[in-house]
């Protein structure tokens, strides 16, 4: 059985430590905003999304061409609509 709290911690960590500063900030803010409102399925979808490399995630977020297919689901819809405010 999966421990949801552990999964959330793992997602938060992986969201904040991506490799590129821009994606660290964007995904970190996205995960912090939505992590507690996501269903178990959404958490697994977010974990899958985090397996996509930064370049393709950046392109997906900005409606540019990606080299990989990114599944259309609740999490990707939230991500596409997420307005990151650089503070």
N, C-alpha and C positions, 0 to 999 in steps of 0.2 A: 504494500500500500504506500502511496506517495504522501509525503509530509508537505502539505501546502505551504506552511510557513518557511520551510527550508527552500522550496521551489521559488517562493517570492524573494527570499534573500539572494539566491543564486541569480535570479533575473535582474534584480537591482544592481548587483555587483557587475554582471556582464554588460549591463546597459551603460554603466559609468566608466568602464575600462575597455574601450573598443580598440583603440590604437590611433584614431584621429581625434583631435580635440573637438572638432565640430560635431562628430557623431557621438562622442562621449556626452557632450552637453545636450544635444537633441534627444538622444535615446534615454539618457538619464532623466531628463525632465519629463519625457513622455511616460516612462515607467513609474516615476514617483507620482505623477498625476493620476494614473489609472490603476495601479497595482491592486489597490484594495477594493475596486469595484468590478474587477474582472472575474468571470466564472472560471471554474477549473479548466474547461475546454479552452477558454480564451488564454489562460496562463500557458497552456501547452502550445497554443498557436503563437503566442509571443515568444516563447522559448525557441520555436522553429524559426521565427523571423530573425531572432538574434544570431542564427547560424549563417545568415546571408552576410556576405562581405560588405564593408563600409561603402565602397564605390557603388555597388548595385543598390544598397539601401538609400544612399543619397540620391541616386538617379530616380528610384521609385518614388521617394518623397517629393521630388521636384518635377514629376511627370516627364522624366527623360527616359530614353531607351535603356533597358536592363539586359544583361547577358544571361540572366536566369529568370525562370518564371516564378513569380511571387504569388502565392495563393490569395484569392480574394475571400476574406472573412471579416468578422467583426473587428479584430485587432488591426488588420491592415487598413480597414476603413477609418478607424479611429486615428491611426498613425498618419494617414494621408491628410486628414482634416485637422491634425494637431497644429496649433499655432504656437511656435516656439518664440518666447520673448527673451532675448538675450539681456541679461541683467548685469 
